[in-house]
Amino acid sequence: MLDIYAGKNALATLQQQGFSQQLISTMIGASGGPKWFSLFGLDKYIFGELFKDRTSELNLIGSSAGAFRFAALSQSDPVAGITRLAENYSQTVYSEKADAKEITSKAYDLMSAVFGENGIEQIITNPVYKAHFVTCRCHGLTQFENKALQMLGLVTSYGLNRIDRRLLKHQFQRVIYHHPESNLTIKDPYQFETSYLPLTENNTLDALLASGSIPVVMQGIRNIADSPKGMYRDGGIVDYHFDLELENQQGLILYPHFSPVPKAGWFDKSLNRFVDKKHYDNVIMLVPSAEFIASLPHQKIPDRKDFTDFPAPERIKNWQTVLSATEQLAQSLDDFLHKQDIERVKPLAW
């Protein structure tokens, strides 16, 4: 039910030392909206069992849905946090013609439910799990809320990206909001301007919402506290599944992901453009297998189109089925760890 892939260095390390939680220093969380439901059982197992007694630092860097997951998982009770996120997100219902204002309002409600009274304080003071939320600060037409102007800006972005991903740096700046005591930095071959801002009580909620503010679908977040003024949107625009090098990291990178073939940015989804394999040399990917996906309702993992393709009661039922089914992935990972069946680990799939 679970496919395990590893980059060159990660595979060699596993073959020499076996798999232990001490090898992991970082986790990555991809964008993808409800697709993350397919990882729910893995998230609960990793933080409820694998890292249960962990005392060494673990950096969590995510964009959009990945940032939402890590906001839940970096609270004092990570399993309770991710469960609140799954339950509240899966049962979200919009009106028939929901606009960006309504969808954004529901996202605020979702995060308020996930945070509870002390969630933000727990995130920014967590001594072990150090969250990082990736956002994009917009320039040009993409900074406007007017739908026509924003669409024109996005069409321009799509065209620039087809020519060369590096050209997007003229429209988007990467801003990483990070745990106040983290020193994680990145090395980006595409040379996007990158800023690092500490999470605070005043900016954590808005930074997280910005990380998941899908252009056109949601309102952007303007002038986040303790940040340069401007319009902030979905971190997945630039870092959809990530194609960069993490610096200041000595260990391996664990990457539960719903696809064995990551895409660098949001505009790469429909392109036959692969990420640089060397950026995944130290990565272990945990991916739901084709067999697992075939067992799910409609033989697919959830996605944002489900909101319009299915009546709300049917969608919610399907998503609850998926959330329960992911316990099989947790069991598969548990079997792998107990047996240390390193022969199950495959080279990267691209």
C-alpha contacts under 8 A as a table, 3 or more apart, distances in Angstrom:
res1	aa1	res2	aa2	distance
1	M	288	P	6.21
1	M	289	S	5.21
1	M	290	A	7.80
1	M	291	E	6.21
1	M	292	F	5.03
1	M	328	Q	6.90
1	M	329	L	6.03
1	M	332	S	6.58
2	L	286	L	6.81
2	L	287	V	5.82
2	L	288	P	4.84
2	L	289	S	5.10
2	L	292	F	7.52
2	L	329	L	5.67
2	L	332	S	6.13
2	L	333	L	7.16
3	D	286	L	6.03
3	D	287	V	5.08
3	D	288	P	6.05
3	D	289	S	5.38
3	D	344	R	7.86
3	D	345	V	7.60
3	D	346	K	7.91
4	I	284	I	7.08
4	I	285	M	5.68
4	I	286	L	4.89
4	I	287	V	6.28
4	I	344	R	6.80
4	I	345	V	5.02
4	I	346	K	6.16
5	Y	260	P	7.89
5	Y	284	I	5.75
5	Y	285	M	4.97
5	Y	286	L	6.68
5	Y	287	V	7.91
5	Y	345	V	5.33
5	Y	346	K	4.61
5	Y	347	P	5.47
5	Y	348	L	5.37
5	Y	349	A	7.46
6	A	9	N	7.99
6	A	10	A	5.61
6	A	11	L	5.23
6	A	280	Y	7.84
6	A	281	D	7.49
6	A	282	N	7.41
6	A	283	V	5.68
6	A	284	I	4.43
6	A	285	M	6.08
6	A	345	V	6.58
6	A	346	K	6.28
6	A	347	P	5.47
6	A	348	L	5.76
7	G	10	A	5.24
7	G	11	L	5.88
7	G	277	K	7.61
7	G	278	K	7.86
7	G	280	Y	5.34
7	G	281	D	4.08
7	G	282	N	5.60
7	G	283	V	5.44
7	G	284	I	6.68
7	G	347	P	6.30
7	G	348	L	5.94
8	K	11	L	5.39
8	K	12	A	6.37
8	K	280	Y	7.90
8	K	281	D	4.89
8	K	282	N	6.96
8	K	347	P	7.46
9	N	12	A	5.18
9	N	13	T	6.15
9	N	281	D	5.16
9	N	282	N	5.32
10	A	13	T	5.09
10	A	14	L	6.20
10	A	252	L	6.50
10	A	281	D	6.25
10	A	282	N	4.61
10	A	283	V	5.96
10	A	284	I	6.50
11	L	14	L	5.13
11	L	15	Q	6.15
11	L	284	I	7.94
11	L	345	V	7.45
11	L	347	P	7.60
12	A	15	Q	5.12
12	A	16	Q	6.22
13	T	16	Q	5.15
13	T	17	Q	5.82
13	T	18	G	7.24
14	L	17	Q	5.25
14	L	18	G	4.46
14	L	19	F	5.61
14	L	342	I	6.83
15	Q	18	G	5.80
15	Q	342	I	6.50
18	G	340	Q	6.35
18	G	342	I	6.96
19	F	23	L	7.30
19	F	337	L	6.74
19	F	340	Q	6.74
19	F	342	I	7.95
20	S	23	L	5.76
20	S	24	I	7.73
20	S	337	L	7.91
21	Q	24	I	5.57
21	Q	50	L	6.41
21	Q	51	F	6.65
22	Q	25	S	7.57
23	L	251	G	5.51
23	L	252	L	5.79
24	I	27	M	7.80
24	I	58	L	7.51
24	I	251	G	5.31
24	I	252	L	4.66
24	I	253	I	5.72
24	I	254	L	6.48
25	S	57	E	6.85
25	S	58	L	5.05
25	S	59	N	6.41
25	S	249	Q	6.73
25	S	250	Q	6.97
25	S	251	G	4.82
25	S	252	L	5.78
25	S	253	I	6.20
26	T	58	L	5.35
26	T	59	N	4.61
26	T	60	L	5.86
26	T	61	I	7.68
26	T	249	Q	7.58
26	T	251	G	7.39
26	T	252	L	6.71
26	T	253	I	4.78
26	T	254	L	6.30
27	M	58	L	7.38
27	M	59	N	6.27
27	M	60	L	4.91
27	M	61	I	6.38
27	M	253	I	5.45
27	M	254	L	4.76
27	M	255	Y	5.69
28	I	60	L	6.07
28	I	61	I	5.15
28	I	62	G	5.71
28	I	66	G	7.45
28	I	253	I	7.25
28	I	254	L	6.61
28	I	255	Y	5.16
28	I	256	P	7.51
29	G	60	L	7.51
29	G	61	I	6.22
29	G	62	G	4.27
29	G	63	S	6.53
29	G	65	A	7.42
29	G	66	G	3.90
29	G	67	A	6.63
29	G	69	R	7.50
29	G	70	F	7.48
29	G	241	H	7.71
29	G	255	Y	6.81
29	G	256	P	7.26
29	G	257	H	7.44
30	A	62	G	5.95
30	A	63	S	5.88
30	A	64	S	7.26
30	A	65	A	6.66
30	A	66	G	4.78
30	A	67	A	7.98
30	A	236	G	7.75
30	A	239	D	7.95
30	A	240	Y	6.02
30	A	241	H	4.81
30	A	242	F	7.36
30	A	257	H	6.95
31	S	62	G	7.50
31	S	63	S	5.41
31	S	64	S	4.91
31	S	65	A	4.94
31	S	66	G	5.49
31	S	235	G	7.96
31	S	236	G	5.55
31	S	239	D	7.87
31	S	240	Y	5.18
31	S	241	H	6.36
32	G	35	K	5.48
32	G	36	W	6.71
32	G	64	S	7.33
32	G	65	A	6.04
32	G	66	G	7.93
32	G	240	Y	7.62
32	G	303	D	7.49
33	G	36	W	6.49
33	G	64	S	7.33
33	G	65	A	5.29
33	G	303	D	6.43
33	G	304	R	6.22
34	P	37	F	5.63
34	P	65	A	7.60
34	P	90	S	7.90
34	P	302	P	5.54
34	P	303	D	4.99
34	P	304	R	6.11
35	K	38	S	6.02
35	K	258	F	6.79
35	K	301	I	5.99
35	K	302	P	5.02
35	K	303	D	5.15
35	K	304	R	7.90
36	W	39	L	5.30
36	W	40	F	6.85
36	W	65	A	6.92
36	W	66	G	7.76
36	W	257	H	7.82
36	W	258	F	6.91
36	W	302	P	7.98
37	F	40	F	5.20
37	F	86	A	7.08
37	F	301	I	7.76
37	F	302	P	6.94
37	F	319	W	7.55
37	F	322	V	6.95
37	F	323	L	6.01
38	S	41	G	7.64
38	S	258	F	6.69
38	S	288	P	7.27
38	S	301	I	6.26
38	S	302	P	7.46
38	S	322	V	6.53
38	S	323	L	6.72
38	S	326	T	6.15
39	L	42	L	5.26
39	L	43	D	6.19
39	L	256	P	6.81
39	L	257	H	7.16
39	L	258	F	7.05
39	L	288	P	7.80
39	L	326	T	6.61
40	F	43	D	5.19
40	F	44	K	6.34
40	F	82	I	7.72
40	F	86	A	7.51
40	F	323	L	6.19
40	F	326	T	6.20
40	F	327	E	7.98
41	G	44	K	5.21
41	G	45	Y	6.17
41	G	323	L	7.09
41	G	324	S	7.70
41	G	325	A	7.94
41	G	326	T	4.60
41	G	327	E	4.74
41	G	328	Q	7.52
41	G	329	L	6.37
41	G	330	A	5.40
42	L	45	Y	5.09
42	L	46	I	5.90
42	L	256	P	7.46
42	L	326	T	7.11
42	L	327	E	7.42
42	L	329	L	6.21
42	L	330	A	4.98
42	L	333	L	7.83
43	D	46	I	5.24
43	D	47	F	6.16
43	D	79	V	7.85
43	D	82	I	7.59
44	K	47	F	5.53
44	K	48	G	5.44
44	K	49	E	7.81
44	K	78	P	7.77
44	K	79	V	5.36
44	K	82	I	7.24
44	K	330	A	7.97
45	Y	48	G	5.00
45	Y	49	E	5.25
45	Y	50	L	6.56
45	Y	330	A	5.79
46	I	49	E	5.63
46	I	50	L	4.72
46	I	51	F	5.97
46	I	52	K	7.93
47	F	50	L	6.01
47	F	51	F	5.02
47	F	52	K	5.86
47	F	73	L	7.40
47	F	78	P	6.45
47	F	79	V	6.67
48	G	51	F	6.55
48	G	52	K	5.23
48	G	78	P	7.34
48	G	79	V	6.02
49	E	52	K	4.90
51	F	54	R	5.02
54	R	128	V	7.49
55	T	128	V	6.09
56	S	128	V	5.95
57	E	127	P	7.19
57	E	128	V	4.51
57	E	129	Y	6.23
57	E	130	K	7.16
58	L	128	V	5.84
58	L	129	Y	5.04
58	L	130	K	6.10
59	N	129	Y	6.06
59	N	130	K	4.81
59	N	131	A	6.21
59	N	132	H	7.49
59	N	182	S	7.73
59	N	184	L	7.61
60	L	70	F	6.39
60	L	129	Y	6.82
60	L	130	K	5.80
60	L	131	A	4.79
60	L	132	H	5.85
61	I	66	G	7.66
61	I	67	A	7.00
61	I	70	F	7.55
61	I	131	A	6.12
61	I	132	H	4.55
61	I	133	F	6.17
61	I	134	V	7.35
62	G	65	A	7.50
62	G	66	G	4.33
62	G	67	A	4.22
62	G	68	F	7.83
62	G	69	R	7.99
62	G	70	F	6.85
62	G	132	H	6.29
62	G	133	F	5.46
62	G	134	V	6.14
63	S	66	G	4.97
63	S	67	A	4.76
63	S	68	F	7.88
63	S	133	F	5.84
63	S	134	V	4.87
63	S	135	T	6.90
63	S	211	S	5.74
63	S	212	G	7.06
63	S	234	D	7.35
63	S	235	G	4.99
63	S	236	G	5.56
63	S	239	D	6.77
63	S	240	Y	6.95
64	S	67	A	5.15
64	S	68	F	6.35
64	S	133	F	7.87
64	S	134	V	7.52
64	S	208	L	7.68
64	S	210	A	7.98
64	S	211	S	4.67
64	S	212	G	3.83
64	S	213	S	7.42
64	S	234	D	6.06
64	S	235	G	5.93
64	S	236	G	6.08
65	A	68	F	4.91
65	A	69	R	6.19
65	A	212	G	6.43
66	G	69	R	5.12
66	G	70	F	6.27
67	A	70	F	5.10
67	A	71	A	6.04
67	A	131	A	8.00
67	A	132	H	7.23
67	A	133	F	5.25
67	A	134	V	7.28
67	A	208	L	6.67
67	A	211	S	6.87
67	A	212	G	7.75
68	F	71	A	5.14
68	F	72	A	6.47
68	F	85	L	7.98
68	F	208	L	6.84
68	F	212	G	7.79
69	R	72	A	5.25
69	R	73	L	6.11
69	R	82	I	6.48
69	R	85	L	7.54
70	F	73	L	4.76
70	F	74	S	5.78
70	F	131	A	6.25
70	F	132	H	7.99
71	A	74	S	5.52
71	A	75	Q	6.96
71	A	123	I	6.82
71	A	131	A	6.74
71	A	208	L	7.87
72	A	75	Q	5.84
72	A	78	P	6.14
72	A	81	G	4.52
72	A	82	I	5.09
72	A	85	L	6.90
72	A	114	V	6.58
72	A	115	F	7.39
73	L	77	D	7.43
73	L	78	P	4.11
73	L	79	V	6.83
73	L	81	G	5.96
73	L	82	I	5.92
73	L	129	Y	7.99
74	S	77	D	7.89
74	S	78	P	6.02
74	S	122	Q	7.36
74	S	123	I	5.42
74	S	126	N	6.84
74	S	129	Y	5.29
74	S	130	K	6.83
74	S	131	A	6.48
75	Q	78	P	5.41
75	Q	81	G	6.68
75	Q	119	G	5.98
75	Q	120	I	7.93
75	Q	122	Q	5.15
75	Q	123	I	5.28
75	Q	126	N	7.12
76	S	122	Q	6.07
76	S	123	I	7.88
76	S	126	N	7.32
77	D	80	A	5.50
77	D	81	G	6.21
78	P	81	G	4.90
78	P	82	I	6.12
79	V	82	I	5.35
79	V	83	T	6.08
80	A	83	T	5.10
80	A	84	R	6.19
81	G	84	R	5.21
81	G	85	L	6.36
81	G	114	V	6.17
81	G	115	F	7.72
82	I	85	L	4.99
82	I	86	A	6.14
82	I	114	V	7.94
83	T	86	A	5.08
83	T	87	E	6.04
84	R	87	E	5.24
84	R	88	N	5.95
84	R	113	A	7.23
84	R	114	V	5.60
85	L	88	N	5.40
85	L	89	Y	5.76
85	L	110	L	7.32
85	L	111	M	7.85
85	L	113	A	7.81
85	L	114	V	5.62
86	A	89	Y	5.31
86	A	90	S	5.80
86	A	323	L	7.90
87	E	90	S	5.41
87	E	91	Q	6.28
88	N	91	Q	5.35
88	N	92	T	6.27
88	N	110	L	6.29
88	N	113	A	7.50
89	Y	92	T	5.30
89	Y	110	L	6.61
90	S	316	I	6.11
90	S	319	W	6.34
90	S	320	Q	7.29
91	Q	316	I	5.89
92	T	106	K	7.61
93	V	312	A	6.59
94	Y	97	K	7.88
94	Y	98	A	5.93
94	Y	102	E	7.66
94	Y	103	I	7.26
95	S	98	A	5.11
98	A	101	K	7.96
98	A	102	E	5.90
98	A	103	I	6.61
99	D	102	E	5.45
99	D	103	I	6.34
99	D	217	V	7.32
99	D	218	M	7.78
100	A	103	I	5.18
100	A	104	T	5.98
100	A	216	V	6.95
100	A	217	V	5.25
100	A	218	M	4.28
100	A	219	Q	5.55
101	K	104	T	5.22
101	K	105	S	6.12
101	K	218	M	6.71
101	K	219	Q	6.32
102	E	105	S	5.03
102	E	106	K	6.22
103	I	106	K	5.16
103	I	107	A	6.27
103	I	217	V	7.49
103	I	218	M	6.07
104	T	107	A	4.99
104	T	108	Y	6.40
104	T	213	S	7.69
104	T	218	M	5.42
104	T	219	Q	6.11
105	S	108	Y	5.16
105	S	109	D	6.36
106	K	109	D	4.94
106	K	110	L	6.12
107	A	110	L	4.95
107	A	111	M	6.28
107	A	209	L	7.26
108	Y	111	M	5.22
108	Y	112	S	6.12
108	Y	209	L	7.25
109	D	112	S	5.10
109	D	113	A	6.28
110	L	113	A	5.22
110	L	114	V	6.31
111	M	114	V	4.92
111	M	115	F	5.98
111	M	205	L	7.54
112	S	115	F	5.20
112	S	116	G	5.98
113	A	116	G	5.45
114	V	119	G	7.51
115	F	118	N	6.56
115	F	119	G	4.14
115	F	120	I	6.34
116	G	119	G	5.76
118	N	121	E	5.43
118	N	122	Q	6.23
119	G	122	Q	5.06
119	G	123	I	6.23
120	I	123	I	5.15
120	I	124	I	6.42
120	I	201	E	6.48
120	I	204	T	6.76
120	I	205	L	7.66
121	E	124	I	5.43
121	E	125	T	6.09
121	E	201	E	6.79
122	Q	125	T	5.32
122	Q	126	N	5.63
123	I	126	N	5.44
123	I	129	Y	7.97
123	I	130	K	7.48
123	I	131	A	7.03
123	I	179	H	7.57
124	I	130	K	7.70
124	I	131	A	7.86
124	I	179	H	5.51
124	I	180	P	6.57
124	I	199	L	6.39
124	I	200	T	6.86
124	I	201	E	7.90
125	T	179	H	7.77
125	T	180	P	7.99
126	N	129	Y	5.82
126	N	130	K	6.59
127	P	130	K	7.32
130	K	178	H	7.42
130	K	179	H	5.29
130	K	181	E	7.93
130	K	182	S	6.67
131	A	178	H	5.94
131	A	179	H	5.48
132	H	176	I	6.37
132	H	177	Y	5.50
132	H	178	H	4.28
132	H	179	H	6.34
133	F	176	I	5.65
133	F	177	Y	5.13
133	F	178	H	6.48
133	F	207	A	7.07
133	F	208	L	6.34
133	F	211	S	6.44
133	F	235	G	7.87
134	V	174	R	6.97
134	V	175	V	5.98
134	V	176	I	4.58
134	V	177	Y	6.44
134	V	211	S	5.79
134	V	234	D	7.95
134	V	235	G	4.86
134	V	236	G	7.77
134	V	239	D	7.68
135	T	174	R	6.00
135	T	175	V	5.18
135	T	176	I	6.19
135	T	177	Y	7.76
135	T	207	A	7.23
135	T	210	A	6.15
135	T	211	S	4.54
135	T	212	G	7.99
135	T	232	Y	6.48
135	T	233	R	5.99
135	T	234	D	5.58
135	T	235	G	3.77
135	T	236	G	7.56
136	C	172	F	5.86
136	C	173	Q	5.47
136	C	174	R	4.82
136	C	175	V	5.80
136	C	210	A	7.94
136	C	211	S	7.39
136	C	232	Y	5.44
136	C	233	R	5.18
136	C	234	D	6.00
136	C	235	G	5.07
136	C	237	I	7.14
136	C	238	V	7.18
137	R	172	F	5.69
137	R	173	Q	5.03
137	R	174	R	6.39
137	R	175	V	6.64
137	R	230	G	6.62
137	R	231	M	5.68
137	R	232	Y	4.44
137	R	233	R	6.41
138	C	142	T	5.84
138	C	143	Q	4.99
138	C	171	Q	5.95
138	C	172	F	4.86
138	C	173	Q	6.53
138	C	230	G	7.20
138	C	231	M	5.61
138	C	232	Y	6.07
138	C	233	R	7.07
139	H	142	T	6.09
139	H	143	Q	5.51
139	H	170	H	7.32
139	H	171	Q	4.75
139	H	172	F	5.99
139	H	173	Q	7.97
139	H	231	M	7.96
140	G	143	Q	6.05
140	G	153	G	7.07
140	G	171	Q	6.06
141	L	144	F	5.77
141	L	149	L	5.77
141	L	150	Q	5.60
141	L	152	L	7.08
141	L	153	G	4.69
141	L	154	L	8.00
142	T	145	E	7.96
142	T	149	L	7.26
142	T	150	Q	4.82
142	T	151	M	7.62
142	T	152	L	7.98
142	T	153	G	4.94
142	T	154	L	6.43
142	T	171	Q	7.38
143	Q	150	Q	7.10
143	Q	230	G	7.66
143	Q	231	M	5.43
143	Q	232	Y	7.82
144	F	147	K	7.81
144	F	149	L	6.60
144	F	150	Q	5.80
144	F	231	M	7.84
145	E	149	L	7.67
145	E	150	Q	6.44
145	E	216	V	7.84
145	E	219	Q	6.93
145	E	220	G	7.29
146	N	149	L	5.51
146	N	150	Q	6.04
147	K	150	Q	5.06
147	K	151	M	5.98
147	K	216	V	6.35
148	A	151	M	5.19
148	A	152	L	6.22
149	L	152	L	5.11
149	L	153	G	6.22
150	Q	153	G	5.03
150	Q	154	L	6.21
150	Q	215	P	7.80
150	Q	216	V	7.03
151	M	154	L	4.99
151	M	155	V	6.11
151	M	216	V	7.29
152	L	155	V	5.15
152	L	156	T	6.26
153	G	156	T	5.09
153	G	157	S	6.21
154	L	157	S	4.78
154	L	158	Y	6.13
155	V	158	Y	5.06
155	V	159	G	6.32
156	T	159	G	5.16
156	T	160	L	6.17
157	S	160	L	5.10
157	S	161	N	6.04
157	S	168	L	6.33
157	S	171	Q	7.39
157	S	267	F	7.88
158	Y	161	N	5.16
158	Y	162	R	6.30
158	Y	267	F	5.86
159	G	162	R	5.21
159	G	163	I	6.56
160	L	163	I	5.23
160	L	164	D	6.19
160	L	165	R	6.98
160	L	167	L	5.76
160	L	168	L	6.39
161	N	164	D	4.98
161	N	165	R	4.42
161	N	166	R	7.33
161	N	167	L	6.45
161	N	168	L	6.21
161	N	267	F	6.72
161	N	268	D	7.72
162	R	165	R	6.92
163	I	167	L	7.83
164	D	167	L	5.70
164	D	168	L	7.90
165	R	168	L	5.80
165	R	190	Y	6.91
166	R	169	K	5.91
166	R	190	Y	4.95
166	R	191	Q	6.75
166	R	192	F	7.25
167	L	170	H	6.05
168	L	171	Q	5.40
168	L	172	F	6.15
168	L	192	F	7.82
169	K	172	F	5.16
169	K	173	Q	6.26
169	K	191	Q	7.26
169	K	192	F	4.95
169	K	193	E	6.88
170	H	173	Q	7.89
172	F	192	F	7.58
172	F	238	V	7.58
173	Q	192	F	6.11
173	Q	193	E	5.27
173	Q	194	T	6.17
173	Q	195	S	7.90
174	R	192	F	6.52
174	R	193	E	6.09
174	R	194	T	4.70
174	R	195	S	6.42
174	R	235	G	7.40
174	R	238	V	7.23
175	V	194	T	5.64
175	V	195	S	4.77
175	V	196	Y	5.96
175	V	197	L	7.27
176	I	194	T	7.35
176	I	195	S	6.16
176	I	196	Y	4.91
176	I	197	L	6.20
177	Y	196	Y	5.94
177	Y	197	L	4.77
177	Y	198	P	5.45
177	Y	199	L	5.61
177	Y	207	A	6.93
178	H	182	S	6.62
178	H	196	Y	6.92
178	H	197	L	6.16
178	H	198	P	4.91
178	H	199	L	5.44
179	H	182	S	5.40
179	H	198	P	5.90
179	H	199	L	5.65
180	P	198	P	4.91
180	P	199	L	6.08
180	P	200	T	7.84
183	N	248	N	7.26
184	L	246	L	7.25
184	L	247	E	6.37
184	L	248	N	5.92
184	L	249	Q	7.38
185	T	246	L	6.17
185	T	247	E	5.30
185	T	248	N	6.79
186	I	244	L	6.87
186	I	245	E	5.62
186	I	246	L	4.53
186	I	247	E	5.27
187	K	244	L	6.15
187	K	245	E	5.03
187	K	246	L	6.28
187	K	247	E	6.64
188	D	191	Q	5.37
188	D	192	F	6.87
188	D	243	D	7.82
188	D	244	L	5.08
188	D	245	E	6.42
189	P	244	L	6.77
197	L	227	S	7.20
199	L	203	N	6.27
199	L	204	T	5.51
200	T	203	N	5.38
200	T	204	T	5.80
200	T	226	D	7.89
201	E	204	T	6.02
202	N	205	L	7.55
202	N	225	A	6.02
202	N	226	D	7.45
203	N	206	D	5.47
203	N	207	A	5.82
203	N	224	I	6.15
203	N	225	A	5.10
203	N	226	D	6.57
204	T	207	A	5.13
204	T	208	L	6.08
205	L	208	L	5.25
205	L	209	L	6.22
206	D	209	L	5.00
206	D	210	A	5.94
206	D	221	I	6.77
206	D	224	I	6.30
207	A	210	A	5.07
207	A	211	S	6.22
207	A	224	I	6.96
208	L	211	S	5.10
208	L	212	G	6.77
209	L	212	G	5.33
209	L	213	S	6.05
209	L	221	I	7.40
210	A	213	S	4.93
210	A	220	G	6.36
210	A	221	I	5.49
210	A	232	Y	5.60
210	A	233	R	4.83
210	A	234	D	5.72
210	A	235	G	7.55
211	S	232	Y	7.81
211	S	233	R	6.01
211	S	234	D	4.40
211	S	235	G	4.77
211	S	236	G	7.45
212	G	233	R	7.01
212	G	234	D	4.70
212	G	235	G	6.77
212	G	236	G	7.73
213	S	217	V	7.68
213	S	218	M	5.37
213	S	219	Q	6.43
213	S	220	G	5.76
213	S	221	I	7.63
213	S	233	R	5.06
213	S	234	D	4.59
214	I	217	V	5.51
214	I	218	M	5.39
214	I	219	Q	7.75
214	I	220	G	7.84
214	I	233	R	6.70
214	I	234	D	5.28
215	P	218	M	5.98
215	P	219	Q	7.27
215	P	220	G	7.23
215	P	233	R	6.83
215	P	234	D	7.02
216	V	219	Q	7.00
220	G	231	M	6.24
220	G	232	Y	5.74
220	G	233	R	5.18
221	I	224	I	6.80
221	I	231	M	5.79
221	I	232	Y	5.14
221	I	233	R	6.54
222	R	229	K	7.22
222	R	230	G	5.58
222	R	231	M	4.40
222	R	232	Y	6.02
223	N	227	S	6.98
223	N	228	P	6.94
223	N	229	K	4.52
223	N	230	G	5.18
223	N	231	M	6.42
223	N	232	Y	7.76
224	I	227	S	5.59
224	I	228	P	7.55
224	I	229	K	6.99
224	I	230	G	7.89
224	I	232	Y	7.88
234	D	237	I	5.87
235	G	238	V	6.04
235	G	239	D	5.93
235	G	240	Y	7.16
236	G	239	D	4.51
236	G	240	Y	3.83
236	G	241	H	7.36
236	G	265	G	6.18
236	G	266	W	5.69
237	I	240	Y	6.09
237	I	265	G	5.51
237	I	266	W	4.56
237	I	267	F	6.94
238	V	264	A	7.21
238	V	265	G	4.69
238	V	266	W	6.42
239	D	242	F	4.74
239	D	243	D	7.18
239	D	264	A	5.86
239	D	265	G	4.92
239	D	266	W	7.20
240	Y	263	K	6.49
240	Y	264	A	5.64
240	Y	265	G	4.37
240	Y	266	W	5.23
241	H	262	P	5.36
241	H	263	K	5.27
241	H	264	A	5.31
241	H	265	G	6.60
242	F	262	P	7.39
242	F	263	K	6.96
242	F	264	A	4.92
242	F	265	G	7.03
242	F	275	V	7.90
243	D	263	K	7.62
243	D	264	A	4.99
243	D	275	V	5.51
243	D	276	D	6.50
243	D	279	H	6.46
244	L	279	H	5.79
245	E	279	H	5.38
246	L	249	Q	6.58
249	Q	252	L	7.92
251	G	282	N	7.78
252	L	282	N	5.10
252	L	283	V	6.02
252	L	284	I	7.38
253	I	282	N	5.90
253	I	283	V	4.61
253	I	284	I	6.11
254	L	283	V	5.90
254	L	284	I	5.00
254	L	285	M	6.23
254	L	286	L	7.79
255	Y	283	V	6.72
255	Y	284	I	5.89
255	Y	285	M	4.66
255	Y	286	L	6.17
256	P	285	M	5.58
256	P	286	L	4.47
256	P	287	V	6.14
257	H	260	P	7.15
257	H	285	M	6.58
257	H	286	L	6.01
257	H	287	V	5.29
257	H	288	P	7.75
258	F	287	V	5.49
258	F	288	P	6.15
259	S	262	P	6.40
259	S	287	V	6.20
259	S	288	P	7.64
260	P	285	M	7.58
260	P	287	V	6.20
260	P	348	L	7.62
260	P	349	A	6.03
261	V	274	F	7.73
261	V	349	A	6.29
261	V	350	W	6.29
262	P	274	F	7.39
262	P	275	V	6.79
263	K	266	W	7.69
263	K	268	D	6.04
263	K	269	K	6.27
263	K	273	R	7.42
263	K	274	F	6.41
263	K	275	V	6.19
264	A	268	D	6.45
264	A	274	F	7.54
264	A	275	V	5.85
265	G	268	D	5.31
265	G	269	K	7.25
266	W	269	K	5.89
267	F	270	S	7.24
267	F	271	L	7.87
268	D	271	L	5.03
268	D	272	N	7.73
268	D	273	R	6.79
274	F	350	W	7.34
275	V	279	H	7.85
276	D	279	H	5.68
276	D	280	Y	7.46
277	K	280	Y	5.31
277	K	281	D	6.73
277	K	350	W	7.95
278	K	281	D	5.09
279	H	282	N	7.64
280	Y	283	V	4.95
288	P	292	F	6.12
288	P	293	I	6.79
288	P	329	L	7.05
289	S	292	F	5.13
289	S	293	I	6.35
290	A	293	I	5.09
290	A	294	A	6.09
291	E	294	A	5.14
291	E	295	S	6.53
292	F	295	S	5.26
292	F	296	L	6.95
293	I	296	L	5.42
293	I	299	Q	5.66
293	I	300	K	5.44
293	I	301	I	6.27
294	A	298	H	7.86
294	A	299	Q	4.25
294	A	300	K	6.49
295	S	299	Q	5.92
296	L	299	Q	4.88
296	L	300	K	6.00
296	L	301	I	6.96
296	L	321	T	7.58
296	L	322	V	6.30
296	L	325	A	7.75
297	P	300	K	6.59
297	P	318	N	5.98
297	P	321	T	7.57
297	P	322	V	7.53
301	I	322	V	7.61
302	P	306	D	6.77
302	P	319	W	6.82
302	P	322	V	7.96
303	D	306	D	5.78
304	R	307	F	5.95
305	K	308	T	5.59
305	K	309	D	5.97
306	D	309	D	4.83
306	D	310	F	5.70
306	D	315	R	6.48
307	F	310	F	6.24
307	F	311	P	7.60
307	F	312	A	7.12
307	F	315	R	7.11
308	T	311	P	7.38
310	F	314	E	6.15
310	F	315	R	5.51
311	P	314	E	5.49
311	P	315	R	6.14
312	A	315	R	5.07
312	A	316	I	6.02
313	P	316	I	5.26
313	P	317	K	6.17
314	E	317	K	5.09
314	E	318	N	6.12
315	R	318	N	5.08
315	R	319	W	6.12
316	I	319	W	5.09
316	I	320	Q	6.08
317	K	320	Q	5.15
317	K	321	T	6.26
318	N	321	T	5.12
318	N	322	V	6.38
319	W	322	V	4.99
319	W	323	L	6.20
320	Q	323	L	5.07
320	Q	324	S	6.29
321	T	324	S	5.28
321	T	325	A	6.10
322	V	325	A	4.96
322	V	326	T	6.32
323	L	326	T	5.50
323	L	327	E	7.67
324	S	327	E	5.97
325	A	328	Q	5.89
325	A	329	L	7.85
326	T	329	L	5.17
326	T	330	A	6.74
327	E	330	A	5.03
327	E	331	Q	6.27
328	Q	331	Q	5.02
328	Q	332	S	6.14
329	L	332	S	4.98
329	L	333	L	6.21
330	A	333	L	5.14
330	A	334	D	6.10
331	Q	334	D	4.94
331	Q	335	D	6.15
332	S	335	D	5.14
332	S	336	F	6.28
333	L	336	F	5.02
333	L	337	L	6.20
334	D	337	L	5.19
334	D	338	H	6.17
335	D	338	H	5.29
335	D	339	K	6.00
336	F	339	K	5.34
336	F	340	Q	5.49
336	F	341	D	5.48
336	F	342	I	7.70
336	F	344	R	7.98
337	L	340	Q	4.95
337	L	341	D	7.24
341	D	344	R	5.88
342	I	345	V	5.55
343	E	346	K	7.72
346	K	349	A	7.92
